[in-house]
């Protein structure tokens, strides 16, 4: 069994000046990610309006399968024109960890 996690650091558009506006950007991204059968949540920068940190995790039987799902999630987030993906931190956990 393998688990892969990723933390996406996002820069939101300049019009994101309130938590309500921030949610209007973050909520659709989280909904899109969950379509890939991953766990996804906002995990950081809760007090900043123009930044968001999203955590994603997947469990799979094979390491390659876990990597492929997180790759897809990363590509989907990076492809969203309204936000800028600043960084991604990934980690793969296996049976021997």
BAKEPA-13353 format. One line per field, with one value per residue (C-alpha): residue in one letter; x, y, z. Coordinates in steps of 0.5 Angstrom, whole numbers, plus 500, padded with zeros to 3 digits. Each point is the difference from the previous one (the first is absolute). Example, Ala and Ser with C-alpha at 12.3 -4.5 7.8 and 13.67 -1.06 7.14 Angstrom:
BEGIN
rest	[A:S]
east	[525:502]
north	[491:507]
up	[516:498]
% end
This chain:
BEGIN
rest	[X:X:X:X:X:X:X:X:X:X:X:X:X:X:X:X:X:X:X:X:X:X:X:X:X:X:X:X:X:X:X:X:X:X:X:X:X:X:X:X:X:X:X:X:X:X:X:X:X:X:X:X:X:X:X:X:X:X:X:X:X:X:X:X:X:X:X:X:X:X:X:X:X:X:X:X:X:X:X:X:X:X:X:X:X:X:X:X:X:X:X:X:X:X:X:X:X]
east	[500:503:497:502:499:501:499:499:501:496:500:493:497:501:493:500:499:496:499:493:504:506:495:497:506:502:494:499:507:499:494:504:505:495:498:507:498:505:499:501:500:502:506:503:500:493:501:503:495:505:503:498:503:496:502:499:501:498:501:502:502:506:505:499:493:500:505:495:494:504:504:493:497:507:498:493:502:506:495:495:501:497:505:508:503:506:503:498:503:499:502:499:499:501:499:507:499]
north	[500:507:507:506:507:507:507:505:507:505:507:503:506:507:500:495:505:497:493:499:502:495:494:502:498:494:496:499:497:496:497:499:496:496:497:496:496:504:503:508:506:507:499:506:508:500:507:503:502:499:494:493:493:494:493:494:492:494:492:495:493:502:506:502:500:505:504:500:503:505:502:501:504:505:501:501:506:503:500:505:506:504:498:499:494:503:493:493:495:493:494:492:496:492:494:501:507]
up	[500:498:502:497:502:497:502:495:502:496:498:499:496:502:501:506:506:504:503:496:493:502:501:494:496:505:501:492:500:506:497:493:504:504:493:500:506:504:507:499:505:501:505:501:499:503:502:493:495:494:501:501:502:498:503:495:502:497:502:494:499:496:501:492:501:506:496:494:504:503:494:497:506:499:492:502:505:496:494:503:497:506:505:500:503:503:503:501:506:499:504:499:505:500:504:503:502]
% end
